[in-house]
Amino acid sequence: MFPLYLHTNSLYIASSIDSLQHVLREYGVVKPVSTDAEGRFLSHAVSAERMSGQSHGRTKRDAEAVEEEQQARGERPGEMLFYNVTIFGRELHLRLRPNSRLVAPGARVEWQEDDDVTRTEPIAGNCLYVGDVAEVKSASVAVSNCDGLAGMIRVEQEEYFIEPLEHGGQVTGEEEGGGGRPHLVYRSSDVKKPPVNHAADFPSLDLNLGGLMDIKTLYRGVEQNLNQSQAHRARREAKDQPYSIEVLLGVDYSVVQFHGKEAVQRYLLTLMNIVNEIYQDSSLGARINVVLVRMIMLCYGESTSLIELGNPSQSLENVCRWAYLQQKADMGDAEHHDHAIFLTRREFGPTGMQGYAPVTGMCHPVRSCTLNHEDGFSSAFVVAHETGHVLGMEHDGQGNRCGDEVHLGSIMAPLVQAAFHRFHWSRCSQQELSRYLHTYDCLRDDPFDHDWPSLPQLPGIHYSMNEQCRFDFGAGYMMCTAYSTFDPCKQLWCSHPENPFFCKTKKGPPIDGTICAPGKHCFKGHCIWLSMDVLRQDGHWGAWSKFGSCSRTCGAGVRFRTRQCDNPSPTNGGRTCLGSSYESQLCNTEECGKLLADFREEQCQMQDSFFEYQNAKHHWLPFEHTEPKERCHLYCQSKETGDVVDMQRLTHDGTRCSYQDLYSVCVRGDCVKVGCDYVIGSTKQEDKCGVCGGDNSSCKIIKGNFTRSAKKQGFLKILEIPRGARHLLVQEFKGTEHILALRNQATGNVFLNAEDEFPESRTVVENGVAWEYQNDDDRETVQTSGPLRYGVLVMIQTHGDSKVTLSYKYLIHEELQSSIESNALDEDSSYFEWALKKWSHCSRPCGGGKQYTRFGCRRKSDGKMVHRTNCQDVKKPRAISRDCNQKECSLPIWEVGEWEPCSKSCGKTGIQVRSVSCIQDLYDGTNRSIHSKYCNDDRPETRQACNRHPCPAQWRVGPWSQCSVTCGNGTQERQVLCHMRDNTIGLCLDTKPETIRACWLLPCTKSSPDYNNKGNFLIQWLSRPNPEFPFQKISSSKRPVCSSDSDLRRLPLLALVLPLSLTLSLWGKLP
């Protein structure tokens, strides 16, 4: 059942009996007593502090019976309380249990007053109880026993209040003496209230948002601190747990006044629980909990300053700024919210607008907010719809291919058609949510073990059709009974007692569980006996499948197995299974034998032949993104330009997430933690020299210094670093003109600072090892965490004759050190010699460059060229140089391409783009693309606005309805809307198509079914009640006079944004 909350000081009448008739029409004075489960007297003590220890009065059999009953409901034994109280001659046996699931820890309710006074109070639950009345169907009780019994007892169609006649510790201590403590009981309808003066309730005040920042200034300030503030949010990293939207619920004065201060909290909790249930639906594809952490009831003055009538954009901006200013500065505060939901009953937009929200604003300090029109339980779908926008969902059928799901009741339909018995999230909503959800870090923390009251499976059990009519249309409305042939579970029709033949509907059924006949309830639009086959069933996982094939043949691939949520499948709105539907496992973890062991590098090299960037092909090198969440997306760096480009694809499963982590791999676009034992999720780590689970005892530190003189130009060998070395650091003591260079001894490739490279600070990846190179004021540093998969030769590219002094340090396993020290060359160096091979490329394409002779290593025995490492101990001949490309370089210029077609033909967002490159002409008639910094002139624009003129609007018409009668003369109607191409409201200049037309059928006979058994004639209008165009009451003794076509055109059209009510008028009898 729904938890009920009531302020225990609801009336607190003066102790003088004589004064009661001034505030109550009828009342009674009773003395409730504490009883056992069977209603047998235990004590006159009813307050919590006086009842401690009274359970000894139960017999053993009584205690056992109570404990069994409590355990059957999942409660802890000994927590239930029982009272007998006589109300207006009827004895009631109250069965109560603690309401421990009403509020989240630390949540508070704030009541604002017009005199700038805010009353803040925790919603304490230590002496709050809820329950029912024995042998009274559908009864509910919500009381406090902090100081006597105070609260509400709801029996059948009547609500009673009970409270002590006197308060205070003195009378509490006297409960057990004098035959019990007197309590006052009275009906809620018996409280005398002064006439309502609407002018006094809504004074004419000229209020504004004084002191609030301009919204653009506010955005800038927030954006500057956003990254910093997010870094301090501590409750994080629960990948497999549900997402939680911690909500600040803002409630303006119109909502509080309509529901009343005593009942508004219970109503709001019910509404938010329905919203949470909508987000639990399996069609969403994600588990999202809606958690209420703070509630603010606004005063009249604050409410009117926020809602600007008829201006939804400004109203939303005001509400979002207000929510931002309510935010708790401490990220760890229990009341710190992720999202703000604001409820109002005032018309903030055009007639019928139900909600307004920014798209993809979730977790943003200013944009994570929605504005919602509250008008009954159907508002839960409005709140869910608008929050869906904030999560990144678009309207179904607008910009996506899910228009076919609108008529099925999708939540994100442009006109919400979802109802309590049928609703779902479309496939587009699921895809759009999946696209953005992982970016909303604020939703990852779980504010508490969710101790929130769960929505009953059938919430209508607690709300009659009359109550739902009151929520939908206002005080006094009840279920329409004038037209008895209507099935009440198909659509809920409501009327006011002053005009019972004028019925209205929200075009939806009562909520599931509403009583529709003795022993029957509404369920999915039908009045039925409830049975297990129609109740909700949660899903459970089936068995795992076998693991599939491995994604790699070596080097650690990934394989998967799956399971289905079909044991059983969720039905009738049951929740989907928690957890992942797939499980991954590493496979083929042995190293690959080939030299190119970098899987990411292989994937980048595969793009060389077909991926073009800036109209040219490039040689693509691997690049590790600086953002961890992007490292499983394939980024590559151009060898020619140094530009980093997103290849618009995920890395293959099994790709290492980072060069700094040897084991964690990418799986379906996410980085999965892997231990050194190759087990996913394992926390086992290597020690500093590569022993899995080791203690660094086998590590050897190798370090030293080198000082060399630059006796010759070219590359000077300094140091050999062996394969398997880790945590290598090579540094210059002081800056020189010489340049550090590194050569892979396995391939002979100089991968850092080759002859033609500029020595700028950068990261270089060579065969799966990332090297960090720093060049600060000519003082160079090279370092890597390793481990080296190849031997590395540290060299100096000499410039000038100054001495070079280097320090080096690395770690290596002791076994690798001994094997390296005993390693000898397979062949003597005297068998090889350097031989002239070719001229090098010219060092510059123009303006005068140099070419040098290139030498290769040749085996003397057969003259065959071999790898140059065989000649490393043979003195290399001095290179011969010559001048080349002596013509002067032309001045680089900007080259622009043609403008592409405009992205829009009209509207406010059209743009067109063109390519812009910095080009330098070469002496051979060709040209080359160079870095933009070499072009001196301002870079031409690459984007410009286009077609920025209003889109033409046109009338859109819907299908004609069926004729309003089955015989004789009637009317047909259709919806006519003025739409622009972007589906916004436009101004149509041409004549509006007709919305109503006459229809003529065969003449009616006396037995014709056009009239019900009372002779009532039916007319339907697709509109929302509008006080500017009130319907005229027609005497039941006269035939209704048909309006002219011009009168019909004055009726308000069906509004655009969210669903409106459908009004059914039942006119008087025809003669």
N, C-alpha and C positions, 0 to 999 in steps of 0.2 A: 504494500500500500504506500501511497505517497506520505512522506513525513509532514506533519503539520507543525507550524510554529506560531505561537501567539504570545504577545507581550503579557506578562502576568499582571501588570498594573493597568489592565484595560479600562477599568472604571474606578475602582477604589472609592466607593461611596462613603460618606461620613458615617460615623458610628451611630449617630442618632437615628433611631427607627422613624421618628416623626418626619425626618427630611427625605425619606425614600420616595414618598409619593410625588415629590417635585421632579424627580429624574426618571422614575419608572412607572409604567402603567400598571404592571403586575409583578410581584416578586414573592419569593418564599424564603424562609429561614430554616436551614437543615443542619444536622450534625453528622457528617460522613464518618464512617468507621473503617478501620483496617481489618481485612478478612483474609482467610486462606483461599485456595483456588476454588473451593466449593462454595464460597460465600459465607463460611462460618466465622463468627466474630473472633477477632484476636485482640484488638486494642482500640481505644479512642484516639491514640496518637496517630496523626496523619502527616506531620512534617518530617522531613528527611532526618534531621538531627535527633528527633524523638523516637524514630522507628528503628534505630540501629540496635541490633541484638534481639528484636522481638520475634525472629523466626523460630525461637525455641518453643513457641506456643503451638507449633504444628505437630501433629502426630507423625510418626515415622512413615506411615503409609501415605499421608498427605504430601510429605516432602518428596517421597519417591515419585509420586504421580506428577507433581509439578516439574521435577527435574526431567522426567521423561518427555513431558510436553515441551519444555524449553529446548532440550537437545534435538527434538524432532524439527524445530524451527532453526537450528544452528545457533542458539543462544547459549550463553554460559549459565549454568544452574545458579539459582539464588538471586537473579537479577530482577525477576518479575515482581510486581506489586499488584495487590487486589484491594479494591475499595467497594463498599456499598454506600449508595447515596440515593435518597428519595427526592424526586423532582416532580412537584405538582401531583403528588399522590401516586407516582409510579416509581417503584424501587428498581434501581439499575445496579448491576454488578459489573464494575469496571475492571478490565484486565489490561494491565499496562506493562510496557517494557521500555527500557532506556532508549532514548532517541540519539544514539551515539554516532549516527551517520548523517547528521543534518548539515554540519559545517566542517570546512577544512580547518586544520590547525592554523591559528593566527588570523583567520578571516574576521572582518569587522563590518558592521553596518554603520554608515554615517548619515545622519539626518541634518540637512542644512535648513537654516531658518533665514527669513528675510532680513533680520537684524544682524547679519554677518556672524551669527553664532552657529557653530557646528557641534552637534551632539554625537559623539563617537562612542560606540560600545561594542565590546566583543559579543559574539553570539555564543554565549556559554551554554553547554549542554549537560552539565553535571547533575542537574535536577529536573531536566525536561523528560517527559514521558509521552509516549503515543501508544495507542491501543484500540480496543473495541469494547463493545458491550455484549455480555453473554446473552445468547438467544435473541439478539436483535440484528437482523440482517442489514448490512451496509452501514452500520454505525461506526463512528470514528471518534476518538478522544485525543485531545492534545492539552496536557495540563503540566503544571509545575508544582512540586511539593516542597519548594524551598522554604516557604512560610505559609503553612496550610496548603489547601488545594486551590489553585487558581488557573483558569483556562477555559477551554471550550469542550462541550460534549455535543456531538452531532448525532441525533437519533431521527431516522427516517427523513422527513422534510423540515425538521425544526432544529434550530441551533440554540443551545443553552450556554450561558456563562455561569461559572461558579467562582466565588472568591471569599476569603475570610471576612467576616463582618468587622473584625478588628485586626490590626497588624502589630507586629513588634515582638521582641524577645520575651516580654513578660507573659503575654497570652500564649506564646508557643510553649513556655515552660509549664503552663497550667492545663495543657491539652488532656493529660491523663486523669486529671481530677475534674470534678463537677459534671461528669456525664458527657464530656466531649466539647469540641470547640464549634461555636455557631458559624455557619457559612451562609452567604447570600446566593440564591440562584434566581435567574431571570432569563427570559427569552431575549434574543438579540433584537427582535422586533418590538419589544416593550420599552426600549430605551427612548425617552423623549428627546427629540432633536428640534432645535429651532428651525424655522423656515429658511430654506437656502436662498441667499441673495447672490445671484450670479455676478452682479456688478461688484459686490464686495469680494467675491472669490477671485475675480480677475481684474484687479485695479489697472487703470491705464498708467503704465509706467514707461518712461523713455529710458531704457537701459541699453548699454552697449558693453562690448568686451574691453572695457578700459584697462590699460596696463598690459594687454597681451601684445606680443611682438607681431610684426608683419610676417605673414606665413613664409615668404621667401627668405627673409632673414632667419627665421626659425629653422628652416630646412638647412641653410648653410651652417648654422651653428651645430645642428645635430649631426650633419655629415662629417664635420671635422672631428667629432668625438665618438662617432659610431664604432669605428674599429677598436679604439682604445677601450670603450665601455664593454664591448663584446668579449674582449680578452679577459675581463675580470669576472665573467659569469662562471661560477665554479661548478654548477651542477650540470655535467655534460657527459658525453660518451656513453650512451646506452643504446647502441646501434640496433639491437634486437628488441628493444622495449618499445611500447607504443609512444607516439608523439602526444604531447599534452599542450593544449592551448589554454594558458592561464588568463582568465577573462576578468576584466573590470566591467561590471554591469552598471551603466549609468541610467537612472530612471527619472524622467522629468515629472514635474508636478501634476500634469494631466493624468498620468498613469496612476500615481499615488492617490489622487483624488477619486478616480473612477473606482478603483478596487478597495480603497480605504486602507488606512495605515495598519489596521489589525490584520488584514487578509492579504496585503500586497506581497509580503515576503513568501508566503506559501504558494501563491500563484506564480511568482517569478521562479521559484525553485522548480515547480512543475514544468513551466515553459522551457527552462534551460535543460532539464532532464530530457525533454522531447528532442531538443536540438542535439544533445549528446547522442541520443538513440539514433537519430538520422545519420550521424557521422560514424556510427558503429555498423552500418549496413555493409554487407560483404561486397556489393557492387562498387564501393569506393576503392577497393584494392589497397587500402592502408588502414591501420588502426590509429584513430585520432580520438583522444579524450578531450572533452570540453570541461574545464575545471573552473569553478567560480572561486576567486580568491579575494574579491572585494566588491562591495555593493554600496552605491552612493544614491540616496534619495534627495533629489534637488528641490530647493524651494521655488516658489513661483517666480521671484525676480531673476534667479539664475536661469531658470528654464526659458523664460521669454527672451533673455539676452542671447541664448544659443540658437533657438529655432527662429529663422526668418521666414515668415509665411510666404509660400509661393516661390521660394528661392532655394532649391535643394542643394545647389553647388555651394552657396555661402553657408547654408546650415551645416553641411557636412564639414566644411573647413572649420567652422566654429567648434563643432563637436570634437574634431580631431585635435585642435589646439587645446581645448579644455582637457581632453584625456591625457595629452602630453604633459600638461601642467600638474595633473594629479599623480603622475608617475613617481614611484619611490626611487630615490637616488641610489639606494643600496641594492645592488643586483641580487643579493641574498635575502632581501626582505621577503617575508611570507606574502606580502600584499603586492609585490612587484608583478605587474601584468605584462603579458605578451600581446594582448589584443583587447580592444575596447568595443563593447556593444552598447549602443545607446537606443533606448526605447522611448517613444513619445506617441501620444494620441493626437497631436496637432498636425495640421495639413502643411507639411514643409515643402510640398511640390504641387504639380498639377493634380487635379482630382484623380484619385486612383493610384498615384505613385506610392508604393509600399516600402521601398528601400533604396539606398544609395550608398556606394562604396567604391574606393579606389581598387584597381586591379594590381595584383602581386605586391601588396603593401605589407604582408605579414612580417612581423619582427622589426619593421621600420618604426622608430620611435614616434613619428608623426603620422604616418600613413596607414598604420595597422588599426583601422577603426571602421565601423559601419553605423549607418543611421537607419533605423527601422521604425515603421509605423506599427504600433501594437494594437490589435483589435481582436483578441481571442487566441485560442490555441493554434489556429492556422498561422499565426505570426511566427511559429517555430520554423515553418518552411521558408518564410521571408528571411529570418535571421540566418538559417543554414545557407540559403541562396547567396545572400550578400557576403557572408564569411567565405563562401566558395570563391567569390570574385577576389577577395583579399588573398586567398591561397593561390590565385593564378588561373582560375577557371573562367572560361568565356561562355557566352550564351550558346546553347546547343542550336546548331543550324545557322549560326552567324559566324562565318569565317572558318567553319569546320564542317565535317560531313555527318553530323549527328542529328540533322533535322528530322530523321525518321523516328527518333526516340522521344520527340516532344509530346506526341499524343499519347504515349505510354505513361506519362507522368514523371519525366526526368526532372530532377531538382533544379538544374540550370536551364530549363526552358525559359524563353523570353517572357512568356506569361506562365507563371508557376501553376501547373496543373496537378502537382503532387497532392496527395491527401493522406490521411492517417492509415488507410487500408491499402494504399498502393503508392509507392514512391521508389525511386532508384536513382543512382548516379549513372550517367551515360558513359559509354566507352571513351568519349572525348574528354569528359571531366576527369576520368581516371588517368588518361594519358597526360593531360595538362597538369594534374596534381603531381604525378610522378616526375614530371620535368622540373618542377620547382621545389618539391617537398624537401629534398636533401640539402637545399641551400638555406632552409629556415632553421638555423642553429638554435634559436631561442626555444624551439619546441622539443628539443631533445631531452631536456631535464624533466625529471618526474618530481613534482612538488611534494608529494607524500605518497605513502601507500594508499592508493585511492580509496578513501573511506567515505565516499560520497553516496548518498542514497540513490540506488539504481532505479531507473524508470520501470514501473510495473509493466508486465507484458501487455496488459489490457488497461491503459490509464483511464478509460471511460467508466470503469467500475466506480470511481469516486466522483463522477460528475454527471448529473442528469442532463437530459436534452434541454430542459428549461434553463439550467445553469449555463450550458453552452450557448444558448440563444442570448442570454444576458451578456456573456463575454463578447459575442459577435456584434450585437446591435445596441446594447445599452440596457439601462435599468428598465424593468417592467416587461421586457420581451420574454415570450414563452413559445413553446412548440406550437406551430400552427395546427389547429384541429378542425378548421372550417372545411377542409377538403379531404375527406377521410380516405380516399382511394390512393393517396400517396404512400409509398413504402417509406417509413421514417428512416430506414437504414440506407436507402439509396441516396437521398439528399435531405439535409436538415433544413426544414422550412420554419420560419419564426414569424410571429405576429405580436402586436401589442393589444392588450385587453381593450383599449379605447377604440380600436379599429380591427377587430378579429378577422375580417375578410380581406385585409391588406397584408399579404404574406411576403417575406423576403428570404433569400438564401444566399450563402457564400459559395454555392455551387459545389459543395463537398459534403460527404456524409458525416454523421457523428463519429467521434473517435471510437476505436475498437473497445469493446467492453461496455458501452452504454446500454443500459437496460431498455429493451424495446417491447417486451411482453413478459408476463410472469414466468420466471425461470429462464428466459432467453436474453441474449445479448447481441448487439450489432458486431459483426465480424466480417471485414472486407466487403462491406456493402450489403450484407445479408443478415436477417434476423434468425439466429440459429441457436440450438442447444450446443453448448461448448463441449468438445470432446478432445481427446489427446491428439487425434489426427489433424486437427486444425490449429493446435497450439504451436508456439515457436519451438524449433529444435535447433540447438547449436551444433555446428559442425565439429568433427574430430578427424584427425589424420589417419590415412590408411598406411599400409606397409610401404617401406622404401623399395624402390626399384634397384636393379643391379647397377653398378658403376659402368658408365659408358667408356668410350675410347679416350686415350690420352691426347691432349692438344699438342704435345711435342714428343719427338722420339728420343730426345736427350736434353739435358740442361734444365730439368724440372718443369714438367708440364702440369696440366690440371685436368681432372676428370670429374664428372658429375653423376649424382643419382638424384632422383626426384620422388616426390610423394604427392598424393592427391588428397584434398579435403573431402573425402567421400565415405567416411566410416563413422557416422553417416554424414551426408551432405547437409549443409545448413538449409532449412526450409522455414517458410512462414516468417521471414524476417529474423531468423536465428543468426547468431554471430558466426563469422568465418573463423577458421582455425588460426591460432596465434603461431608465430614463428615463420620460418622460411620454408618454401616448397621445394627447395633444392639444397643439396649439401655437396661441397667440393672436397677434393683430396689431391695431394701432390702425387705425381707419378713420374717415372723415368728421370730420377734425380741425378743420375751419373752425368759427369761433364761431357760435353761434346768434344770429339777428337780434333775437329778442324781449328785452325788458328782463329778464325773469326767467330768468337764465342759470344758476342754481344747481340742478343736477340732484338733489342730495340734498334741497334744499328742496322741489322738486316732489314727490318721493316722500313726504316728511312731510305735505305738504298733501293728498295723496291719501287720507291716513288720517282727515282731519277728519270726513268724512261717516259713517264706519261704525265706527271704532275707539273703544270706550268704555273709560274708565279711572276706577275708583272710581264706577261707575254714572253717569257723566256723559261727555258729548262735549266735546272740547277743540279749540282751534286749535293745531296742532302745528307747531313751529319746528325747523329742523335743529339737530342737536347732534353735535359731534365727540367721541368717547369719548377719555378720557385714556390708555387702554391701546391701544398700536398694533395689537395682534392683534384688537381688537374693532372697529376702524374700518370694516371692511367688513360689519359687521352694522348694521342700521338702528336707530339710537336717535334719538328725537325728544323735544323739551322742550315741556311745556305752557305756552302763553302766559298762561293764567289762574293756574296754581299754581306754575309753575317746576319741577315734577317732571320728571325724566328717565325715560323709559320705553323698555324694549326692545320693539320691534315684532315680535319673533320671526320675522324674515326677513332675508335677506341683501340688501345694496344691489344695485341693477342693475349689470350689467357696464358699465364705463365711468365709474362714479361716482368722483370724485377721492377718494383715501384721506384726504387732509388738506387743510385750507385753507391750510396753510403750504407745500404742495407742489403746484405748478400742473399737473404732468404725470403723476405716478404715479397709477394707477387700480386699482380693484377688479376682479378677474377670478375668478369662481366662489368668492367669499368670501375670497380672499387678495389682499393688496396687492402689485401688480407694479410694480417700478421702471421708470420710463420717462424717457428723456432729453428734453431740450428739442427734439431733432430728431424727437420722436414715434416713436422706435424703442424697443421693449421690450428692457430689459436694457442700454440705452445709458447711458454715464456722462457724456454731454455735458450741461453745465449753463449756465444763464444767468448773465451778470454782474449787478451790483447794479441796473442800470437796464434789464434785460430783453433784452439782446442775447445770442442763443444762441452760446456759445463766445466771447463778447466779453471784453475786458480792462479794462472800466470807463472807457475813454478817452472815451466819449461821454456820460458821466453828468454831470449838473449838480446841485449841492447848493443847495437853496433853504432859507434859514433867516432868522429874525428874531424880534422881540419886539413885543408889543402891550400898551398900557396904555389902558384905557377906564374912563370913569366911568359908573356906573349912573344915568342921568338919568331913566329911565322903568322901569316894571314890565313884565314879560313877557320876550320873547326879544330879545336884543341880538346883532346880526350882528357877527362878529369877523373871519372869514377864509374865503376860498374856496380849496379845494384842488382842482386840476384832475384830470380823468380821466387815468389813466396814471401818477399819482404812486405811489412805492414807499417803503417804510421810513419811514413817517410817524410823528412823535412830537409831541404837543401836551401841554404841562405848565403847571400853575400854579406861580408862584414861591412863593406862600404860600397857606395855606388861607383861604377866604372862605365866606360863606353862599351865594354864587352857585353855580349848577350848570351844568357843561358839557353841551351838547346837540349832536347831529349831525343834519343833514338831507340826504337824498338829493335832489340837484337835478334828477335825471332824473324822479323820481316825485313829489317833494314830500313824501315820507314822513319824519317825524322818528323815526328808528329808535333813537336813544339819548336817554333821559331826556326823553320827551314830558311833557306837563303833568301827567298823572295817575300817572307812574311814580316809584317810590322810587329814589333815586340810590345803589344798592348796587353794589359791585364785581362784575363779571361779564364774560362773553364774549358778544358779540352778532354774529350772522351776518346780513349784509344783501346780498342778491343775489350770493352767492358770495364775499364778502369777510368775513373774521373780524376783529372789533375787540376789543381788550382794554381794558377800562375799570377803573381803580383809583381808589378814593376812600378815602384814608387820612387820618383826622383832618381832613376837609374839604379836603385838598389832592388835586387830581384830576389824572389822567394818562390820555391816550387814545393808543393806538398800533396800527399794523397794518403787516404786511409788504407788503400790496397784491398785485398792482397794482390801483389803483382802476378799476373798470369804469364809473364815473359820477363826476361832480363832486360834491364834498361841501362843505356850508356849515357851518363851525364857529360855534356860537352860545353865548351865555350866557343862562341863565334866571335873571333877577336877583331877588335877595332882599336888601333893604336898599340902602344907598347907598355901600358901600365900593368902592374902585377894584379893577379886575381887571387883573392883569398876567400875560400868557401868553407862552411861548416856543414856537416851532414849528420843525420841520426835516423836510425830505423830499428824496428823490432823484427826478429825472425825466430822461428822455432829451432831449438838446439839441434835437432836431427837434420834439418835443412842446411844449417850452417856447416856441419861436418862434411856433408856430401858435396857442398860447393867448394870447400877448401881442398878436397882431394880430387876435384874434377880436372881433367887434363884435356888438351886439344887432341882431336882425332888425327889431324894431319899437321905436319910441320909447315910453318909459314914459308919455307924456302921453295916449296912446290908451286907458289902462286906469285903473280906480279900484276902491277897496275898497267892497264893498256888504254890508249885513247879510244873513247867511245863516240862522243858527239859534242856539238856545241850546245850550251844551255840556252833556254829561252832568253830573249832580250829582257833586261831588267825593267825597261820602261817601254810602253807602246809608242811613245813619241817624245820629242824634246831631248834626245840623247840618252841612250842607255848603254849597258855593258853586256857582253856575252863571254862566257868562260868555257874552257874545254872541260868536258866531263870524262872522267876516267872510270872504267869498270875493272873488276877483278877477273883475271884470266888464269886458267890452269896451264902451266908451262908444258906439261906432257902432251896435251892434245890441242892447245890453243883455244879451248872452249871457255866461254864466259861463264863464271859461276857467281855465287852470292858474294857480295863485297865483304861480308864479315870474315871470309877466309883470308883477306888481305889486311886485316886490322893491325897486324904486327909488322907489315911491310911499309916502308916509307913511301908516301904518295907523292908523285911528281907535282911540282908547283903548277898551278893552273895558268894558262895563257888567256889573256883577255883581249877583246877587240870592241871597237865602238859599233853601235847599231841604232837604227831608228833615230837618225839625226835631225829629221825635220821637226820644226817647232810644233808644239801642241796647239791645236785650235782651242778657242775659248769655249768652254762647255755652255750649252744652251738648254733651255727647257723645251721639250717636245710634248705637245698635247695631242690627244686623240679626239675623235668626234664625240659629241655629247650623245649618250645613250637615250633611248626614248624615256619620257617621263613616267614615273612609277604610278601616277594617278592621273586620271583625265579631269578631275575637279576635286574640290575640297580644300583642306588646310594642310595636307601632309605630303603633297607631291614633291618629289626630288628627282634630279637626274645627275648622273655621274659620268666622268670621263677619266681616262688614264693620263697621268703626267709623269714624265721621266726626265732625268738629267742626262743629256747625250753629249758625247764628245766625238767629233769626226776624226778619223785616222787618215794617214797619208795614202793608204792603199784604196781609198774610196769607200771603206766600210766605216762603221761607227761602233761605239760601245756605250753601254749604260753604266754610269758611275754613281757614286754616292751623291745625294742631293746637296750635301754641304759644299760641293765644288761649284755649284751654279750660284752666281752672285745675285742675280735678280730675285725679286720676291716670287715665291712658288705660285704658279697659277692655281686658281680654285679647282678643286676636283669634284665639288658638289654645288648645286645651286637649286633654288626653289623653282618650281614650275607648275603651271596650271592651278595657281592658287586663286581660284574663283569659286563661288558657291556652286555646289552640285544642283542640278535641276531636281525639283521635287515633283512627285507624281502621285496621283491618287491610286491606292491599292484597295481593291474590293474583295470581300469574301463571298462565299457561296450564299445564295438565298436560302433562308430557312424553309421548313415545311410550312404550308398554310396553317394559320392559327386555328382553323376549324376543319372539320371533315366533311362539312356540307354547307351550302349557303355562301355568304360573302365573308371574307376574312382578310387578313393581312399577312404579308411576308416581310422579313427584314434581313438585313445583312450588315456586316461591319465594313466601314469605309474609313481608311486611315491615310493621312498625308505623310509619306515616307520619302526620305532622301536615300541615296545609294548606300550610305553607311548606316542605315536603319535608325537614324535619329529623326526627331520631329522636324518637319520642314514647313514651308509656306507654299501651298499650291495656288497658282494664279488662275487656273482654269476652273470651270464650274464643277462643283462637287457632285459626284454621282448620287443618285437617290439612295436612301437607306431603307425606306419603307415603301411598299407598293401593295396595291389591292390584289386579291386573288378571288376568283369566283369558281365555286364548285357546284355540284348538283343541288337543287333545292332540298331543304331539310324536311323530313317528315316528323310527325309528332313523336315517334319513338326514336328519333335520332339521338345518338350518343354524344352530340356536341354539348349537351348540358348535363351536369350531374343531377343527382336525384333531387337537388334543391333548386335546380334551374339556374345555377351560377354560370356566367360566361367568363371564359379565360382569355386574358391578354397578357403577353410577356413583353418586357422591355429589357434589352441588353444595356444596362446602365447601372450606375451607382447612385443611391439616393443623394440628391443635391438640394440643400435648403433654398437655393436660388430658384429652383423650378419644382415647387411642391406639387404632389399629386392632389387633385381635388377629391374630396370625399363625395361619393354619389349615393344618393338615397337608394335603399334597396327596393323601393316601390316604383322607381322610374327606370326606363330603359336608358343605358348609357349613350351619351351623344358622342359620335366619333369626332376626333380632332381633325383640323385641316392639315394638309401636308406641310404648310409653313410652321404650324405649331409643333408637328412631330420633329421637324429639323432642329428645333430649339433644345430638344432633349440632349443631355451630355452623352458623348460617344464613349464606348469602352476604352478606358485609358490604356496606355501603352506599356508601362514598366512592369507591373505585377498584377495578380488577379484581382478582379473586382467582384462585387456581389451581383447576383442576378435577381431582379425584383419581379415577383409574381403578384399581380393585382387580381383579386377576386371581386368582380363587380356584382352589383345587386341582381336580383331575379329579373328575367325578361318577362314581359307580360305574355 
